[in-house]
Amino acid sequence: MTRYYALALITRYWKPGTDYNKEIANTLDGKVSDGDFVVISEKALSTAKNYIVDENLVKPSLTAKFIAAFWMPIAWGVFLGVVCHFGQRLLHRLRRYPHETGSCHKQVALQYASLPQALMFGSEGGIDGSNLPYSLVSLPLTNAFEVAETIRSRIFENIGKAVTVLIVDTDKTYSFRNFHFTPRPKPISGIYSSGGIVAYVVGRAFKLRKRPTPLAFAGTRLDTETALTISNVSDRARGPGSGATVWDMAARFKVPVTGVSWEMLDLIKHKPIVIVRRRAHL
């Protein structure tokens, strides 16, 4: 059975416009070896590439307002949250789901994802507000395989190391034996993406094995199970960053959900890069 070592690397916070290819190569120099897996957070890449929407500028539709005012506090806060085994703190937060800012967030989900995604309780269609300030949210990468290949190529050009690059999202893939599925759009081949809220509820309700979702890789060809395993190893090494949800992030800084600033995020140890290395078979 293959085992892995993982090392999460601390970098400065990648704000919009960051040259992430340069940051990755410089951070890896002297630490990475040929044959290693380099796992990069999609969220960090989306932020650096300025795939960002300011929800404060969005005008919510009646559908978005209904989802925020009724669907979230009742469907999730009373019924679905219990079915999905949410803790009491999260259920309490859902029952107090903010109408105004929540409506804007759901409108972004409707606009950039779909209704089945907007009906989820968070990370709708890969849209994420954690590790971002104010009312900003990141959108998913549209060309993850191209981004992974460019990163792999730049690592080889700059520091001469042949590695396999994976781009991973913390949104979960659920596994039932050899069948893998996720509510997250556009995972790697071998992971089925459909249903949005349905896939999420089924995976959580039946307590299926869950792991972060690999979105793309470049370098060595990986089978689905290996990609999921490496994604999970890297996620454990990286940790939750500023918080697992926007509520956790705000609570950490003791400010409202939209009160987190760029300066606050600069104070956190960010770990967008994880080196994963095989060790000898046991």
DOSENU-884149 format. One line per 10 residues: number of its first residue (from 1); their letters; for each residue x, y, z of N, C-alpha, C, CB. Coordinates in steps of 0.001 Angstrom, whole numbers, plus 500000, padded with zeros to 6 digits. Each point is the difference from the previous one (the first is absolute). Glycine has a CB too. Example, Ala and Ser with C-alpha at 12.3 -4.5 7.8 and 13.67 -1.06 7.14 Angstrom:
BEGIN
1 = AS = 513190/494310/507800/499110/501190/500000/500900/501200/500000/498108/498827/501246  501542/502223/498034/500820/501190/500060/499230/501090/500730/501184/499372/497855
***
This chain:
BEGIN
1 = MTRYYALALI = 500837/498800/500000/499163/501200/500000/500874/501253/500000/498178/498751/501222  501537/502198/497887/500790/501219/499907/499636/500968/501111/500168/499693/497532  500866/500827/503131/499804/501032/501014/500635/501288/499517/499962/498282/501850  499619/502827/498762/500458/501300/499539/500433/500874/501176/498467/499823/498020  502544/500987/501727/500352/501099/500879/499420/501277/499401/502131/498832/500789  497549/502136/500049/499491/501277/499493/500634/501151/500770/497820/498912/499339  502521/502139/499929/500570/501198/500601/499264/501209/499443/502269/498891/500283  496997/501811/500585/499304/501220/499599/500960/501179/500123/497763/499050/500743  502317/501761/498202/500941/501110/499947/499283/501326/500233/501448/498692/498420  499110/502110/502463/499409/501291/500338/500461/501054/498988/499923/499368/502461
11 = TRYWKPGTDY = 499123/501404/497048/500312/501103/499092/499267/501254/500477/500336/498392/498052  499978/502714/501314/499196/501196/500241/498631/499800/499370/502063/501474/500060  496997/499335/500327/498643/499892/499463/499993/500409/498529/499020/500468/502286  500394/498677/496862/499950/500289/498568/498800/500895/499703/501123/497791/499467  499139/503489/500401/498956/500941/499631/499819/500016/498479/500517/501397/502044  498416/499201/497463/499816/500103/498557/501208/500652/499325/497527/500142/500362  502926/499244/498552/501162/500505/499284/501305/499356/500394/498802/502092/499805  501196/497063/501215/501222/499304/500409/500511/499113/498865/499235/500041/502406  502075/499998/497360/500622/499102/499026/500173/498648/500680/501209/501917/498798  497748/497269/501161/500014/498747/500752/501010/499007/499448/497613/500371/500549
21 = NKEIANTLDG = 502660/499657/498148/501017/499098/499447/501368/500281/500621/498707/499862/497845  501631/501411/502271/501266/500383/500630/500000/499649/501480/500261/501850/498337  498629/498426/502345/499889/499690/501429/500171/498506/500256/498474/501967/500290  500898/497211/498871/500079/498552/500186/501424/499504/499797/497627/499778/499238  503004/500654/499665/501363/499549/499715/500969/500443/501096/499494/500093/497543  500398/501152/502895/500900/500496/501046/499792/499271/501317/500007/502224/498888  498744/497481/501437/499699/499316/501260/500492/498555/499976/498002/501481/500303  501914/497879/498541/500404/498596/499889/501512/499819/499913/497841/499558/498878  502866/501459/500687/501438/499879/499762/500728/499523/501260/499850/501822/498272  500881/497072/501577/500736/499423/501121/499189/499073/500875/501356/502007/499959
31 = KVSDGDFVVI = 497346/497858/499753/499132/499154/500830/499394/498835/499226/499496/501999/501373  500340/498143/497325/499313/498996/499205/501014/499134/499253/498011/501532/499760  501590/497231/499962/500858/499063/499280/499274/499455/498779/501169/499391/502141  499602/500071/496919/499402/499351/498837/499042/498902/500463/502055/500514/498606  496778/499417/500758/499021/498971/500327/499019/500389/501076/501675/498389/499338  498532/502759/501308/499055/500456/501026/498692/500445/499357/501915/500710/501470  497050/499320/499354/498728/500590/499618/499908/501385/500640/498890/497706/499794  500776/503283/499411/499823/501356/500508/498512/500329/499897/502370/500714/499306  496994/499444/501843/498553/500211/500057/499733/501475/500284/499604/497617/500804  499610/503011/498328/499721/501423/500106/498508/500206/500274/501924/500538/498433
41 = SEKALSTAKN = 497769/500377/502463/498616/500348/500312/499367/500776/498853/500562/500044/502443  498291/499480/497068/499293/500736/498967/499604/501386/500488/499164/497843/499063  500431/502254/502188/499564/501281/500544/501102/501043/499905/498457/498795/501542  502759/500817/498796/501119/500939/499928/500264/500425/498563/500997/498953/502041  498897/500109/497029/500223/500320/498592/498906/500924/499466/501153/497791/499700  497602/501921/500640/498895/500848/499549/500160/501425/500513/498498/497998/499950  501922/502140/501301/500204/501328/500571/501126/500726/499280/499180/499174/502219  501948/500142/497582/501137/500621/499314/499644/500407/498573/501547/498638/501410  497607/500562/497929/499599/500299/498628/498843/501010/499934/500759/497704/499357  498818/502771/501811/498930/500993/500106/498663/499479/499474/501724/501778/499771
51 = YIVDENLVKP = 498034/496917/500422/498680/499440/499707/499111/500268/501211/500969/498185/498465  498637/503060/501686/499339/500458/501217/498769/500837/499642/502210/499981/501237  496760/499886/499583/498786/500800/499864/499739/500703/501323/499040/498415/498261  500611/502853/501667/499600/500754/501190/498484/499883/500133/501968/501629/499776  497584/497600/501204/498563/499764/500149/499242/501248/500431/500520/497648/500571  500187/503339/499927/499351/501242/500406/499456/500772/498799/501521/500098/501979  498975/499558/496822/499568/500692/498786/498908/499240/499260/502273/500978/499819  497288/497902/500743/499028/499132/499338/498584/500366/500451/501716/498140/499852  497360/501861/499212/498591/500224/500322/499282/498662/500021/500053/502306/498957  499474/497258/502205/499387/498663/500097/498626/499939/499351/501259/499646/502104
61 = SLTAKFIAAF = 498457/499210/497295/498689/499734/499410/499040/499507/501078/501070/499455/497775  497665/500415/501851/499013/499465/500942/500354/498569/500405/498235/501474/498977  502304/497751/500077/500405/498626/500313/501098/499993/501045/499374/499277/497691  501625/501583/502129/501099/500080/500956/499495/500434/501372/501580/500537/498127  497502/500404/501897/499443/500463/501271/499220/498892/500701/499876/502320/499072  499388/496890/500145/499245/498886/500591/500946/498964/500600/498147/500374/498341  502925/499316/500930/500954/499010/500501/500606/500468/501315/500504/499271/497648  499872/502011/502414/500633/500522/501213/499024/500111/501161/501588/501244/498564  497192/499175/501156/499045/500276/501075/499279/498763/500512/499710/502229/499018  500084/496792/500123/499198/498839/500392/500744/498670/499846/497990/501292/499336
71 = WMPIAWGVFL = 502602/498501/499497/500628/498698/499747/501153/499729/500961/499348/500199/497602  501538/500751/502571/501174/499776/500843/499634/499807/501474/501328/501358/498388  497906/499541/502235/499711/499812/501424/499065/498841/500293/500347/502405/500265  498752/497270/498808/499023/498937/500279/500465/498661/499444/498167/501701/499964  502070/498243/498721/500389/498720/499390/501323/499499/500565/498781/500643/497911  502209/500265/502174/501305/499580/500517/500074/500077/501520/501023/500776/497875  498471/500282/502691/500129/500179/501440/499168/499051/500825/500472/502324/499532  498434/497158/499885/499101/499120/500762/500044/498561/499501/498526/501960/500424  501500/497840/498260/499854/498649/499461/501307/499434/499408/497614/500565/499530  502827/499994/499364/501145/499423/499289/501273/500014/500833/498964/500734/497878
81 = GVVCHFGQRL = 501220/500319/502918/501184/500063/500847/500059/498846/500985/499976/502465/499762  498873/497149/500760/499936/498867/500925/500274/498695/499253/498344/501247/501446  501046/498606/497372/500229/498808/499176/501478/499862/499654/497679/500199/499058  502984/500934/500714/501417/499994/499618/500943/499995/501204/499358/501207/497929  500087/498652/503273/500798/499857/501220/500824/501248/500321/500099/497559/499551  499335/503635/500215/500683/501227/500364/500002/500154/501516/499335/501063/497812  501675/499607/502692/500073/500294/501421/499029/501106/500378/502389/499283/500011  497364/500857/501281/499029/500978/500479/500416/501434/499679/499389/498412/501815  501896/501880/498220/500438/501365/499697/499683/500374/498562/501814/499777/501696  498437/499308/497365/499711/500273/498598/498491/500098/499762/502117/498811/499348
91 = LHRLRRYPHE = 497116/500319/501293/498540/500077/499869/499474/501345/500503/499856/497504/500270  500705/502950/500831/499583/501293/500541/500317/501120/499022/500364/499146/502325  500804/500799/497064/500384/501032/499026/499074/499969/498784/502393/499836/500769  497246/498982/498789/499121/499884/498840/498605/500532/500304/501311/498015/499241  498209/501764/501968/498683/500512/500372/499985/501523/500078/499581/497888/501255  501590/502695/498882/500131/501452/500031/500662/500515/498715/500152/499919/502518  499655/499359/496404/500638/500348/498732/499659/501441/499623/499901/497585/499256  501099/503234/500437/499743/501427/499725/499226/500207/498706/502090/500561/501226  496833/500205/498844/499143/500179/498833/500662/500848/498920/498029/499786/501494  502520/501354/498887/500517/500938/498997/501272/499472/499338/499003/501891/501304
101 = TGSCHKQVAL = 502031/497859/499479/501252/499507/499418/499821/498586/499454/501311/501439/501593  497844/497770/499054/499739/498648/499513/499315/499997/498652/499846/499248/502339  499240/501705/497448/499324/500104/498705/500983/500323/498887/497924/500742/501165  503007/500159/499119/501016/500349/499006/500878/498802/499680/499984/502364/500817  500385/496885/500224/500824/498814/499776/499261/498971/499152/501155/500408/502183  497585/499373/498111/499229/499022/499236/499778/500467/498564/498878/499271/502114  501049/502035/497671/499872/500507/498639/501266/499704/499193/498452/501808/500823  502705/498324/499809/501257/499651/499325/500007/498516/499645/501213/501830/501249  498313/497333/499669/499941/498554/499738/499056/499708/498835/500485/499525/502432  498381/501151/497529/499053/499805/498899/500600/500458/498673/498093/500300/501603
111 = QYASLPQALM = 502645/500791/498441/500536/500588/498782/501182/499218/499451/499228/502205/500804  501650/497332/500080/501234/499363/499552/499965/498478/500095/501187/502042/500708  497817/497409/499941/499901/498538/500122/498629/499557/499482/501583/499979/502011  497501/499650/498894/498672/499523/499600/499108/499963/501228/500971/498627/498100  497734/501159/501682/499073/499903/501124/500344/498834/500932/498234/501012/498552  502045/497767/500934/500369/498911/500920/501243/500313/500832/498990/498412/498385  501908/502406/501069/501170/500411/500774/499629/501079/501013/501480/499429/498054  497678/501510/501534/499613/501079/500899/499227/499498/501214/499944/501518/498040  499411/497339/501830/499235/499429/501110/500883/499319/501043/498111/499690/498426  503185/500172/501278/500921/499450/500995/500243/501015/501105/501091/498575/498239
121 = FGSEGGIDGS = 499533/500979/502859/500169/500926/501107/501304/500798/499889/498661/498443/501424  502269/501121/497749/501266/500707/499841/500800/499435/498843/500015/500492/502439  501023/500261/497141/500861/499612/498874/499183/499576/498787/501752/499288/501627  497272/501524/498053/499090/499685/498903/500745/500068/498670/498050/500898/501325  502074/497964/498002/500667/499974/498704/501458/500377/500058/497850/500528/499008  502782/499320/502141/501395/500382/500157/500190/501457/500367/500550/498254/498381  498359/502480/501871/500073/501406/500422/500273/500030/501500/498398/500749/498151  502592/500035/502265/500457/499908/501386/500357/501378/500542/500851/497680/499567  498698/502610/501651/500296/501277/500624/501025/499926/501112/497735/500659/499416  502692/498136/500962/501008/499883/501057/501355/500448/499473/498725/498100/501056
131 = NLPYSLVSLP = 502106/502431/499844/501321/500512/499642/499938/501177/499036/500888/497722/500358  497986/502981/499635/499868/501232/499229/499346/501064/500882/499823/498699/497816  500528/502566/501978/499467/501056/500866/498668/500555/499517/502328/500568/500588  497077/500222/500300/498800/500769/499685/498901/499107/499408/501440/502025/499616  497974/498386/499272/498935/499217/499374/500485/499325/498722/498311/501565/500974  502975/498154/498948/500574/499376/498818/499881/498474/500073/501589/501939/499770  498178/497438/499083/500028/498541/499889/500799/499643/498757/497750/499753/501179  502845/499066/498847/500764/499538/498846/499148/499074/499147/502141/500211/501300  498133/499794/497407/499348/499104/499058/500951/498859/499664/498615/501899/499052  500868/496970/500511/500875/498875/499657/500800/500278/498730/498375/498444/501096
141 = LTNAFEVAET = 502754/500874/498781/500806/500107/498784/499233/499411/498819/502129/499871/501358  498019/500747/497507/499345/499497/498785/500941/499152/499159/498533/502009/500006  502764/498065/500277/501004/499289/499204/501037/499341/500898/499650/501619/498120  499885/497589/502825/500880/499458/501039/501135/499151/499426/498057/500020/501552  501673/499175/497406/501060/499158/499444/501089/500848/499350/498330/498168/499628  501274/502886/499702/500980/500901/499382/500843/500690/501067/498451/500361/498055  500911/500067/503021/500718/500641/501096/500987/499014/500631/498021/501517/500433  501556/497242/499787/500879/498989/500597/501217/499734/499120/498014/498961/501113  501774/500946/497591/501108/499737/499080/500979/501168/499976/498492/498559/498611  501008/502660/501423/500886/501164/500020/500837/500031/501272/498352/501260/498604
151 = IRSRIFENIG = 501018/498439/502529/500739/499959/501271/501078/498925/499944/497962/500810/501245  501693/498006/498263/500978/498910/499903/501180/500407/499126/498160/498323/500310  501542/502289/498555/501046/500423/499078/500906/501064/500612/498475/499462/498108  500927/501490/502599/500797/501065/500613/500877/499470/501129/498211/501632/499399  501308/497393/501332/500828/499389/501048/501235/499357/499377/497953/499588/501425  501861/499687/497481/501134/499337/499344/500964/501029/499421/498542/498024/499465  500929/503019/499921/500850/501027/499391/500802/500768/501047/498349/500201/498140  501024/500102/502987/500623/500883/500984/500907/499284/500990/498037/501446/499760  501577/497346/500659/500828/499309/501011/500407/498589/499566/498836/501332/501760  500799/498262/497012/500496/498751/499440/499453/498736/500630/501996/501242/499474
161 = KAVTVLIVDT = 496811/498818/501112/499419/498823/500634/498781/499519/499217/500834/500789/502240  499127/497903/497503/498879/499387/499288/498990/499496/501020/501492/499343/498055  497394/501342/502059/498992/499674/501002/498648/499806/499315/501266/501306/501766  497794/498168/499004/498607/499936/499569/499215/501028/500793/500189/497539/499398  499094/503322/499902/499233/501068/500640/498531/499610/500057/501647/501729/499186  497745/498413/501981/498568/499806/500166/499367/501298/500488/500343/497544/500498  498523/502800/498938/499191/501102/500506/498786/499394/500688/500791/501594/498163  498982/498812/503080/499005/499336/500849/499080/501029/500641/501610/498120/500448  497123/501522/499674/499015/500811/500713/499585/499257/501262/499174/501054/497837  500586/499683/503244/499601/499358/501255/498579/499452/499954/501545/501531/501189
171 = DKTYSFRNFH = 497630/498899/497845/498676/499395/499857/500149/498499/499820/499080/502121/498985  500050/497127/501650/500240/498576/500139/499493/499158/498825/499874/500366/502426  500891/498565/497332/499577/498884/499159/499625/498861/500933/501503/500707/498048  497376/498647/501687/499524/498892/500826/500224/498693/499249/498272/501484/501118  502072/497480/499628/500330/498716/499380/499164/498880/500598/502328/500809/499567  497063/498420/499552/499328/498760/500389/500689/498879/499230/497747/501168/500470  503096/498097/500249/500873/499010/499367/500833/500680/498918/498337/498146/500481  501524/501444/498261/500796/500594/498933/499254/501083/499224/501198/497846/499829  497658/502573/500685/499224/501046/499340/500214/501314/500739/498274/498317/499211  502180/502700/500080/500326/501287/500593/499112/501085/499387/502388/499251/500408
181 = FTPRPKPISG = 497028/501601/500442/499148/501063/499488/500139/501249/500862/498395/498293/499087  501289/502847/500322/500157/501267/500693/498962/501006/499507/502459/499545/500293  497099/501369/500566/499160/501095/499528/500808/501071/499278/498445/499547/501883  502874/500389/498224/500890/501004/499405/500100/499795/498496/501302/500141/502143  498456/500897/497045/500131/499861/498552/501449/499771/499557/497998/501462/499760  502166/497822/499148/501273/499831/499288/501129/499392/500832/499317/501925/498655  500450/496917/501952/501109/499287/500631/500790/499240/498934/498691/499786/502164  502329/499490/498251/500752/499190/499042/499136/498841/499506/502172/500627/501133  498249/498777/497776/499306/498833/499459/499999/498869/501029/500663/500662/497651  498214/498646/502462/499867/498923/500983/499201/500412/501211/502152/499117/499225
191 = IYSSGGIVAY = 497611/502192/500915/499140/500513/501059/498770/500598/499327/501976/500466/501569  496863/499051/498801/498762/500443/499368/499478/501240/500701/499465/497644/499321  500166/503349/499876/499498/501258/500537/498593/500244/499492/502333/500928/500127  496727/499038/500775/498611/500255/499608/499155/500195/501251/500282/498639/497882  498602/502021/501938/499025/500064/501079/500149/501140/500960/499898/497642/499786  501311/502939/500330/500157/501091/500951/499576/499603/501394/499636/501594/498159  499268/498962/502301/499516/499752/501352/499708/498519/500249/499044/502299/500009  500468/496988/498961/499660/498580/500179/501253/499189/500327/498064/500248/498399  503003/499972/500844/501244/499278/500252/500539/500307/501388/500505/500043/497554  499399/501207/502850/500495/500397/501314/499222/499324/501117/500704/502186/499041
201 = VVGRAFKLRK = 497973/497867/500870/499168/499427/501058/500186/498488/500086/498336/501849/499674  501724/497474/499191/500195/498546/500007/501336/499648/500649/498601/499784/497912  502459/500905/501681/501314/499708/500563/500072/500240/501488/500967/500581/497830  498459/500530/502629/500029/500319/501427/499044/499129/500805/500616/502332/499406  498182/497444/500072/498985/499261/500753/500443/498575/500282/498237/501415/498960  502409/497947/500056/500431/498612/500162/501429/499892/500518/498452/499373/498166  502115/501758/502209/501346/500039/500583/501010/499250/499136/498972/500157/502273  500950/500085/496421/500945/499377/499091/501385/500612/500174/498141/499533/498378  502855/499704/501239/501368/500498/500086/500126/501271/499172/500888/497657/500348  499682/503393/500249/500103/501264/499284/501443/500501/500002/497627/500548/500624
211 = RPTPLAFAGT = 502767/499982/498214/501347/500535/499825/499948/501233/499103/501000/497695/500298  499985/503206/499815/500029/501158/499104/500004/499561/498535/501229/501312/501758  498308/499582/497385/499792/499658/498602/501169/500439/499118/497547/500188/500384  503146/498882/498975/501034/500379/499020/499338/500500/498720/501604/498296/500967  498850/502854/498565/499391/500639/498836/500840/499833/498733/498946/501640/501546  502354/498218/498618/500889/499874/498841/501362/499528/500470/498759/501819/498763  501981/497560/500335/501385/499651/500296/500816/500095/498719/499286/498481/501900  502018/501670/498279/500922/500063/498872/501297/499322/500417/498957/502157/499128  501579/497018/499988/501186/499213/500320/499669/498529/499882/500855/501799/501532  499383/497456/499515/499683/498581/500018/498497/499772/499903/502054/499580/501360
221 = RLDTETALTI = 497552/499438/497841/498589/499642/499904/499560/499344/501302/500184/499712/497492  498696/500756/503074/499531/499476/501277/498642/499337/499838/501284/501779/501207  498529/497076/499448/498658/499434/500055/499196/500751/501051/500849/497725/499265  497851/502107/500702/499110/500798/500840/500276/499795/501487/498278/499862/498209  501898/498902/502211/500206/499719/501416/501303/500620/500504/498703/497870/499741  502350/502060/499462/501273/500598/500403/499865/501516/500112/501247/498119/498886  498085/502496/500152/499803/501455/500044/499211/500405/501239/500065/500080/497493  498905/499157/502850/499213/500297/501195/500837/499827/501268/497925/499270/498791  502885/499685/501244/500846/499758/501169/500989/501135/500205/499759/497541/499648  500901/502881/499288/500970/501092/500099/499304/501296/500401/501442/498892/498262
231 = SNVSDRARGP = 497374/501349/501188/499242/501186/500369/499676/500006/501493/499037/500074/497687  500598/498769/502833/499647/499896/501409/501223/500191/500896/498127/498457/499386  502991/500944/500229/501237/500154/500773/500409/501470/500052/500730/497676/499337  499180/503006/499531/500397/501405/499961/499059/500870/500826/500980/499629/497734  497739/500062/502247/499027/500790/500751/500236/499890/501497/498346/499667/498166  501976/499150/502293/500296/499813/501425/501234/500794/500416/498972/497719/499897  502010/502332/499209/501219/500744/500312/499768/501504/499976/501334/498131/499044  497800/502329/500065/499765/501435/499825/499177/500588/501140/500120/499669/497537  498844/499639/502915/499138/500533/501040/498954/500944/499432/501870/499769/501615  497327/500876/499250/498838/500773/499548/500285/501441/499609/498698/498558/501450
241 = GSGATVWDMA = 502545/501912/498651/500273/501393/499649/499358/500943/500991/500148/499365/497603  499147/501635/501897/499366/500983/500891/498732/499465/500641/500948/501805/498594  498557/497059/500885/498789/499400/500542/499314/499147/498959/499735/501924/501550  499544/497074/498912/499339/499094/499059/498847/500669/499268/500648/498104/501460  498717/502892/499159/498894/500736/499383/500232/501495/500199/498392/498070/500404  500800/502749/498901/500119/501453/500194/499638/500375/501433/499455/500389/497569  499644/498867/503042/499645/500272/501393/501184/499746/500927/497620/499393/499498  503099/499518/500262/501182/499693/500809/501071/501068/499813/499492/497546/499820  500688/502885/498931/500993/501041/499716/499656/501291/500749/500426/498979/497730  498306/501425/502206/499586/501218/500686/500140/499866/501519/498418/500477/498116
251 = ARFKVPVTGV = 501216/498349/502394/500103/499773/501446/501453/500060/500464/497931/498583/499910  502967/500957/499251/501429/500024/500356/500476/501431/500238/500372/497907/498649  499140/503017/500536/500422/501390/500121/499034/500845/500832/501114/499761/497795  497797/499609/502661/499008/500674/500829/499396/501211/499291/501231/499220/502027  498388/500552/496721/499374/501048/499186/498792/499403/499295/502219/501198/499669  496895/499638/499763/498908/499465/499190/500544/499244/498783/498519/501893/500763  500612/497346/498592/500426/499172/498865/500666/500826/498909/498145/498427/500510  501342/502782/499255/500581/500847/498954/501021/500991/500565/497873/499769/498703  502573/500007/502535/500928/500935/500637/501457/499591/499941/498163/500590/501468  502130/498257/497950/501389/499550/499874/500705/500842/498944/499364/497645/500689
261 = SWEMLDLIKH = 501858/502781/499584/500740/500859/499077/501196/499266/499404/499271/502005/501309  501314/498594/497652/501241/499455/499421/501089/499922/501056/499388/500941/497754  500693/500094/503091/501039/500051/501025/499850/498860/500993/500111/502475/499737  498666/497184/500625/499772/498879/500905/500476/498693/499381/498044/501208/500983  501640/498613/497751/500394/498761/499321/501512/499899/499863/497837/500019/498758  502843/501118/501150/501469/499992/499927/500632/499438/501267/499889/501973/498486  499392/498067/502626/500546/499555/501282/499999/498475/500148/499210/502144/500985  500052/497160/498149/499841/498551/500115/501116/499277/499248/497506/500284/500215  502874/498563/500276/500946/499154/499279/499256/499296/498863/501419/499664/502097  498913/500696/496685/499337/499416/498835/500852/498858/499434/498894/502225/499480
271 = KPIVIVRRRA = 500423/496690/500172/500699/498803/499526/499363/499507/498696/500606/499373/502385  499533/501397/496536/499361/499601/498738/500715/498868/499274/499200/502314/499814  502031/497379/500610/500812/498984/499324/500318/498876/500984/500996/501745/498443  498799/497034/501116/500380/498834/500813/500813/499051/499128/497921/500221/501463  503227/499374/499041/500810/498972/499338/499596/498648/500573/501947/501614/499622  497685/497456/499512/499669/498642/500419/500999/499066/499344/497526/500549/500279  503052/498572/500535/501053/499106/499516/499695/498559/500394/501680/501867/500162  498506/497244/498894/499842/498579/500315/501112/499535/500914/498868/499621/497807  500800/499449/503074/501050/499342/500772/499968/498522/499682/499859/501723/501844  501092/497537/498672/500170/498596/499602/498751/499192/500333/502481/500190/500363
281 = HL = 497247/498794/498820/498884/499095/500269/500259/499261/501308/499540/499733/497520  499382/500043/503212/500095/499271/501271/499748/498507/499775/499240/502060/501259
***
